[in-house]
Protein backbone atom coordinates (compact mmCIF):
# COMPACT_ATOMS: atom_id res chain seq x y z
CA UNK A 1 0.00 0.00 0.00
CA UNK A 2 1.47 3.34 -1.05
CA UNK A 3 0.31 5.98 1.42
CA UNK A 4 1.50 9.52 0.89
CA UNK A 5 0.59 12.35 3.23
CA UNK A 6 -1.40 15.14 1.69
CA UNK A 7 -0.22 18.72 2.07
CA UNK A 8 -2.89 19.30 4.73
CA UNK A 9 -1.83 16.18 6.67
CA UNK A 10 1.80 17.29 6.50
CA UNK A 11 0.87 20.77 7.73
CA UNK A 12 -1.15 19.27 10.59
CA UNK A 13 1.75 17.02 11.64
CA UNK A 14 4.18 19.96 11.58
CA UNK A 15 1.83 22.16 13.62
CA UNK A 16 1.55 19.35 16.18
CA UNK A 17 5.35 19.01 16.33
CA UNK A 18 5.79 22.79 16.69
CA UNK A 19 3.22 22.87 19.50
CA UNK A 20 4.99 20.04 21.34
CA UNK A 21 8.31 21.86 21.16
CA UNK A 22 6.72 25.08 22.42
CA UNK A 23 5.24 23.15 25.37
CA UNK A 24 8.66 21.73 26.24
CA UNK A 25 10.28 25.16 25.96
CA UNK A 26 7.67 26.87 28.15
CA UNK A 27 7.25 24.32 30.93
CA UNK A 28 9.00 24.77 34.27
CA UNK A 29 9.58 21.00 34.46
CA UNK A 30 11.07 20.00 31.11
CA UNK A 31 11.83 16.41 32.11
CA UNK A 32 8.21 15.83 33.08
CA UNK A 33 6.95 17.33 29.80
CA UNK A 34 9.45 15.33 27.75
CA UNK A 35 8.35 12.14 29.53
CA UNK A 36 4.73 13.00 28.70
CA UNK A 37 5.59 13.64 25.04
CA UNK A 38 7.45 10.31 24.86
CA UNK A 39 4.46 8.47 26.35
CA UNK A 40 2.03 9.97 23.86
CA UNK A 41 4.34 9.31 20.89
CA UNK A 42 4.85 5.73 22.05
CA UNK A 43 1.09 5.19 22.35
CA UNK A 44 0.55 6.53 18.82
CA UNK A 45 3.28 4.29 17.39
CA UNK A 46 1.96 1.22 19.20
CA UNK A 47 -1.56 1.98 17.95
CA UNK A 48 -0.10 1.67 14.45
CA UNK A 49 1.55 -1.64 15.34
CA UNK A 50 5.07 -0.24 15.59
CA UNK A 51 7.15 -1.81 18.37
CA UNK A 52 9.09 0.79 20.33
CA UNK A 53 11.16 -1.42 22.66
CA UNK A 54 14.29 -1.21 20.49
CA UNK A 55 14.02 2.57 20.38
CA UNK A 56 14.09 3.01 24.16
CA UNK A 57 17.33 3.99 25.86
Phi and psi restraints in degrees (range 20) as a CNS / XPLOR table:
assign (resid 1 and name C) (resid 2 and name N)
       (resid 2 and name CA) (resid 2 and name C) 1.0 -102.1 20.0 2
assign (resid 2 and name N) (resid 2 and name CA)
       (resid 2 and name C) (resid 3 and name N) 1.0 99.2 20.0 2
assign (resid 2 and name C) (resid 3 and name N)
       (resid 3 and name CA) (resid 3 and name C) 1.0 -106.4 20.0 2
assign (resid 3 and name N) (resid 3 and name CA)
       (resid 3 and name C) (resid 4 and name N) 1.0 122.1 20.0 2
assign (resid 3 and name C) (resid 4 and name N)
       (resid 4 and name CA) (resid 4 and name C) 1.0 -118.3 20.0 2
assign (resid 4 and name N) (resid 4 and name CA)
       (resid 4 and name C) (resid 5 and name N) 1.0 135.3 20.0 2
assign (resid 4 and name C) (resid 5 and name N)
       (resid 5 and name CA) (resid 5 and name C) 1.0 -70.8 20.0 2
assign (resid 5 and name N) (resid 5 and name CA)
       (resid 5 and name C) (resid 6 and name N) 1.0 137.9 20.0 2
assign (resid 5 and name C) (resid 6 and name N)
       (resid 6 and name CA) (resid 6 and name C) 1.0 -74.6 20.0 2
assign (resid 6 and name N) (resid 6 and name CA)
       (resid 6 and name C) (resid 7 and name N) 1.0 168.7 20.0 2
assign (resid 6 and name C) (resid 7 and name N)
       (resid 7 and name CA) (resid 7 and name C) 1.0 -60.7 20.0 2
assign (resid 7 and name N) (resid 7 and name CA)
       (resid 7 and name C) (resid 8 and name N) 1.0 -38.8 20.0 2
assign (resid 7 and name C) (resid 8 and name N)
       (resid 8 and name CA) (resid 8 and name C) 1.0 -67.4 20.0 2
assign (resid 8 and name N) (resid 8 and name CA)
       (resid 8 and name C) (resid 9 and name N) 1.0 -41.0 20.0 2
assign (resid 8 and name C) (resid 9 and name N)
       (resid 9 and name CA) (resid 9 and name C) 1.0 -64.5 20.0 2
assign (resid 9 and name N) (resid 9 and name CA)
       (resid 9 and name C) (resid 10 and name N) 1.0 -40.4 20.0 2
assign (resid 9 and name C) (resid 10 and name N)
       (resid 10 and name CA) (resid 10 and name C) 1.0 -63.9 20.0 2
assign (resid 10 and name N) (resid 10 and name CA)
       (resid 10 and name C) (resid 11 and name N) 1.0 -44.4 20.0 2
assign (resid 10 and name C) (resid 11 and name N)
       (resid 11 and name CA) (resid 11 and name C) 1.0 -61.4 20.0 2
assign (resid 11 and name N) (resid 11 and name CA)
       (resid 11 and name C) (resid 12 and name N) 1.0 -42.8 20.0 2
assign (resid 11 and name C) (resid 12 and name N)
       (resid 12 and name CA) (resid 12 and name C) 1.0 -62.3 20.0 2
assign (resid 12 and name N) (resid 12 and name CA)
       (resid 12 and name C) (resid 13 and name N) 1.0 -43.4 20.0 2
assign (resid 12 and name C) (resid 13 and name N)
       (resid 13 and name CA) (resid 13 and name C) 1.0 -63.8 20.0 2
assign (resid 13 and name N) (resid 13 and name CA)
       (resid 13 and name C) (resid 14 and name N) 1.0 -40.5 20.0 2
assign (resid 13 and name C) (resid 14 and name N)
       (resid 14 and name CA) (resid 14 and name C) 1.0 -69.6 20.0 2
assign (resid 14 and name N) (resid 14 and name CA)
       (resid 14 and name C) (resid 15 and name N) 1.0 -36.8 20.0 2
assign (resid 14 and name C) (resid 15 and name N)
       (resid 15 and name CA) (resid 15 and name C) 1.0 -63.4 20.0 2
assign (resid 15 and name N) (resid 15 and name CA)
       (resid 15 and name C) (resid 16 and name N) 1.0 -42.1 20.0 2
assign (resid 15 and name C) (resid 16 and name N)
       (resid 16 and name CA) (resid 16 and name C) 1.0 -61.6 20.0 2
assign (resid 16 and name N) (resid 16 and name CA)
       (resid 16 and name C) (resid 17 and name N) 1.0 -44.2 20.0 2
assign (resid 16 and name C) (resid 17 and name N)
       (resid 17 and name CA) (resid 17 and name C) 1.0 -63.3 20.0 2
assign (resid 17 and name N) (resid 17 and name CA)
       (resid 17 and name C) (resid 18 and name N) 1.0 -44.7 20.0 2
assign (resid 17 and name C) (resid 18 and name N)
       (resid 18 and name CA) (resid 18 and name C) 1.0 -59.6 20.0 2
assign (resid 18 and name N) (resid 18 and name CA)
       (resid 18 and name C) (resid 19 and name N) 1.0 -44.3 20.0 2
assign (resid 18 and name C) (resid 19 and name N)
       (resid 19 and name CA) (resid 19 and name C) 1.0 -62.4 20.0 2
assign (resid 19 and name N) (resid 19 and name CA)
       (resid 19 and name C) (resid 20 and name N) 1.0 -41.8 20.0 2
assign (resid 19 and name C) (resid 20 and name N)
       (resid 20 and name CA) (resid 20 and name C) 1.0 -60.7 20.0 2
assign (resid 20 and name N) (resid 20 and name CA)
       (resid 20 and name C) (resid 21 and name N) 1.0 -44.9 20.0 2
assign (resid 20 and name C) (resid 21 and name N)
       (resid 21 and name CA) (resid 21 and name C) 1.0 -64.8 20.0 2
assign (resid 21 and name N) (resid 21 and name CA)
       (resid 21 and name C) (resid 22 and name N) 1.0 -38.0 20.0 2
assign (resid 21 and name C) (resid 22 and name N)
       (resid 22 and name CA) (resid 22 and name C) 1.0 -65.4 20.0 2
assign (resid 22 and name N) (resid 22 and name CA)
       (resid 22 and name C) (resid 23 and name N) 1.0 -37.8 20.0 2
assign (resid 22 and name C) (resid 23 and name N)
       (resid 23 and name CA) (resid 23 and name C) 1.0 -63.0 20.0 2
assign (resid 23 and name N) (resid 23 and name CA)
       (resid 23 and name C) (resid 24 and name N) 1.0 -43.3 20.0 2
assign (resid 23 and name C) (resid 24 and name N)
       (resid 24 and name CA) (resid 24 and name C) 1.0 -63.5 20.0 2
assign (resid 24 and name N) (resid 24 and name CA)
       (resid 24 and name C) (resid 25 and name N) 1.0 -43.5 20.0 2
assign (resid 24 and name C) (resid 25 and name N)
       (resid 25 and name CA) (resid 25 and name C) 1.0 -63.9 20.0 2
assign (resid 25 and name N) (resid 25 and name CA)
       (resid 25 and name C) (resid 26 and name N) 1.0 -37.7 20.0 2
assign (resid 25 and name C) (resid 26 and name N)
       (resid 26 and name CA) (resid 26 and name C) 1.0 -87.8 20.0 2
assign (resid 26 and name N) (resid 26 and name CA)
       (resid 26 and name C) (resid 27 and name N) 1.0 -17.7 20.0 2
assign (resid 26 and name C) (resid 27 and name N)
       (resid 27 and name CA) (resid 27 and name C) 1.0 -76.3 20.0 2
assign (resid 27 and name N) (resid 27 and name CA)
       (resid 27 and name C) (resid 28 and name N) 1.0 144.4 20.0 2
assign (resid 27 and name C) (resid 28 and name N)
       (resid 28 and name CA) (resid 28 and name C) 1.0 -72.7 20.0 2
assign (resid 28 and name N) (resid 28 and name CA)
       (resid 28 and name C) (resid 29 and name N) 1.0 -23.7 20.0 2
assign (resid 28 and name C) (resid 29 and name N)
       (resid 29 and name CA) (resid 29 and name C) 1.0 -117.5 20.0 2
assign (resid 29 and name N) (resid 29 and name CA)
       (resid 29 and name C) (resid 30 and name N) 1.0 85.4 20.0 2
assign (resid 29 and name C) (resid 30 and name N)
       (resid 30 and name CA) (resid 30 and name C) 1.0 -62.7 20.0 2
assign (resid 30 and name N) (resid 30 and name CA)
       (resid 30 and name C) (resid 31 and name N) 1.0 -40.3 20.0 2
assign (resid 30 and name C) (resid 31 and name N)
       (resid 31 and name CA) (resid 31 and name C) 1.0 -60.6 20.0 2
assign (resid 31 and name N) (resid 31 and name CA)
       (resid 31 and name C) (resid 32 and name N) 1.0 -41.5 20.0 2
assign (resid 31 and name C) (resid 32 and name N)
       (resid 32 and name CA) (resid 32 and name C) 1.0 -64.7 20.0 2
assign (resid 32 and name N) (resid 32 and name CA)
       (resid 32 and name C) (resid 33 and name N) 1.0 -42.5 20.0 2
assign (resid 32 and name C) (resid 33 and name N)
       (resid 33 and name CA) (resid 33 and name C) 1.0 -66.7 20.0 2
assign (resid 33 and name N) (resid 33 and name CA)
       (resid 33 and name C) (resid 34 and name N) 1.0 -41.6 20.0 2
assign (resid 33 and name C) (resid 34 and name N)
       (resid 34 and name CA) (resid 34 and name C) 1.0 -62.3 20.0 2
assign (resid 34 and name N) (resid 34 and name CA)
       (resid 34 and name C) (resid 35 and name N) 1.0 -43.1 20.0 2
assign (resid 34 and name C) (resid 35 and name N)
       (resid 35 and name CA) (resid 35 and name C) 1.0 -59.2 20.0 2
assign (resid 35 and name N) (resid 35 and name CA)
       (resid 35 and name C) (resid 36 and name N) 1.0 -41.2 20.0 2
assign (resid 35 and name C) (resid 36 and name N)
       (resid 36 and name CA) (resid 36 and name C) 1.0 -63.5 20.0 2
assign (resid 36 and name N) (resid 36 and name CA)
       (resid 36 and name C) (resid 37 and name N) 1.0 -44.7 20.0 2
assign (resid 36 and name C) (resid 37 and name N)
       (resid 37 and name CA) (resid 37 and name C) 1.0 -63.1 20.0 2
assign (resid 37 and name N) (resid 37 and name CA)
       (resid 37 and name C) (resid 38 and name N) 1.0 -38.8 20.0 2
assign (resid 37 and name C) (resid 38 and name N)
       (resid 38 and name CA) (resid 38 and name C) 1.0 -63.9 20.0 2
assign (resid 38 and name N) (resid 38 and name CA)
       (resid 38 and name C) (resid 39 and name N) 1.0 -43.9 20.0 2
assign (resid 38 and name C) (resid 39 and name N)
       (resid 39 and name CA) (resid 39 and name C) 1.0 -60.8 20.0 2
assign (resid 39 and name N) (resid 39 and name CA)
       (resid 39 and name C) (resid 40 and name N) 1.0 -43.9 20.0 2
assign (resid 39 and name C) (resid 40 and name N)
       (resid 40 and name CA) (resid 40 and name C) 1.0 -69.6 20.0 2
assign (resid 40 and name N) (resid 40 and name CA)
       (resid 40 and name C) (resid 41 and name N) 1.0 -38.5 20.0 2
assign (resid 40 and name C) (resid 41 and name N)
       (resid 41 and name CA) (resid 41 and name C) 1.0 -64.8 20.0 2
assign (resid 41 and name N) (resid 41 and name CA)
       (resid 41 and name C) (resid 42 and name N) 1.0 -41.1 20.0 2
assign (resid 41 and name C) (resid 42 and name N)
       (resid 42 and name CA) (resid 42 and name C) 1.0 -63.4 20.0 2
assign (resid 42 and name N) (resid 42 and name CA)
       (resid 42 and name C) (resid 43 and name N) 1.0 -42.1 20.0 2
assign (resid 42 and name C) (resid 43 and name N)
       (resid 43 and name CA) (resid 43 and name C) 1.0 -62.8 20.0 2
assign (resid 43 and name N) (resid 43 and name CA)
       (resid 43 and name C) (resid 44 and name N) 1.0 -41.3 20.0 2
assign (resid 43 and name C) (resid 44 and name N)
       (resid 44 and name CA) (resid 44 and name C) 1.0 -65.0 20.0 2
assign (resid 44 and name N) (resid 44 and name CA)
       (resid 44 and name C) (resid 45 and name N) 1.0 -42.6 20.0 2
assign (resid 44 and name C) (resid 45 and name N)
       (resid 45 and name CA) (resid 45 and name C) 1.0 -64.0 20.0 2
assign (resid 45 and name N) (resid 45 and name CA)
       (resid 45 and name C) (resid 46 and name N) 1.0 -44.6 20.0 2
assign (resid 45 and name C) (resid 46 and name N)
       (resid 46 and name CA) (resid 46 and name C) 1.0 -66.1 20.0 2
assign (resid 46 and name N) (resid 46 and name CA)
       (resid 46 and name C) (resid 47 and name N) 1.0 -32.3 20.0 2
assign (resid 46 and name C) (resid 47 and name N)
       (resid 47 and name CA) (resid 47 and name C) 1.0 -64.5 20.0 2
assign (resid 47 and name N) (resid 47 and name CA)
       (resid 47 and name C) (resid 48 and name N) 1.0 -25.6 20.0 2
assign (resid 47 and name C) (resid 48 and name N)
       (resid 48 and name CA) (resid 48 and name C) 1.0 -91.7 20.0 2
assign (resid 48 and name N) (resid 48 and name CA)
       (resid 48 and name C) (resid 49 and name N) 1.0 2.8 20.0 2
assign (resid 48 and name C) (resid 49 and name N)
       (resid 49 and name CA) (resid 49 and name C) 1.0 84.5 20.0 2
assign (resid 49 and name N) (resid 49 and name CA)
       (resid 49 and name C) (resid 50 and name N) 1.0 16.2 20.0 2
assign (resid 49 and name C) (resid 50 and name N)
       (resid 50 and name CA) (resid 50 and name C) 1.0 -94.9 20.0 2
assign (resid 50 and name N) (resid 50 and name CA)
       (resid 50 and name C) (resid 51 and name N) 1.0 122.4 20.0 2
assign (resid 50 and name C) (resid 51 and name N)
       (resid 51 and name CA) (resid 51 and name C) 1.0 -77.5 20.0 2
assign (resid 51 and name N) (resid 51 and name CA)
       (resid 51 and name C) (resid 52 and name N) 1.0 132.2 20.0 2
assign (resid 51 and name C) (resid 52 and name N)
       (resid 52 and name CA) (resid 52 and name C) 1.0 -107.9 20.0 2
assign (resid 52 and name N) (resid 52 and name CA)
       (resid 52 and name C) (resid 53 and name N) 1.0 -4.2 20.0 2
assign (resid 52 and name C) (resid 53 and name N)
       (resid 53 and name CA) (resid 53 and name C) 1.0 -53.9 20.0 2
assign (resid 53 and name N) (resid 53 and name CA)
       (resid 53 and name C) (resid 54 and name N) 1.0 -43.0 20.0 2
assign (resid 53 and name C) (resid 54 and name N)
       (resid 54 and name CA) (resid 54 and name C) 1.0 -74.0 20.0 2
assign (resid 54 and name N) (resid 54 and name CA)
       (resid 54 and name C) (resid 55 and name N) 1.0 -10.7 20.0 2
assign (resid 54 and name C) (resid 55 and name N)
       (resid 55 and name CA) (resid 55 and name C) 1.0 -90.6 20.0 2
assign (resid 55 and name N) (resid 55 and name CA)
       (resid 55 and name C) (resid 56 and name N) 1.0 -18.6 20.0 2
assign (resid 55 and name C) (resid 56 and name N)
       (resid 56 and name CA) (resid 56 and name C) 1.0 -73.2 20.0 2
assign (resid 56 and name N) (resid 56 and name CA)
       (resid 56 and name C) (resid 57 and name N) 1.0 142.5 20.0 2
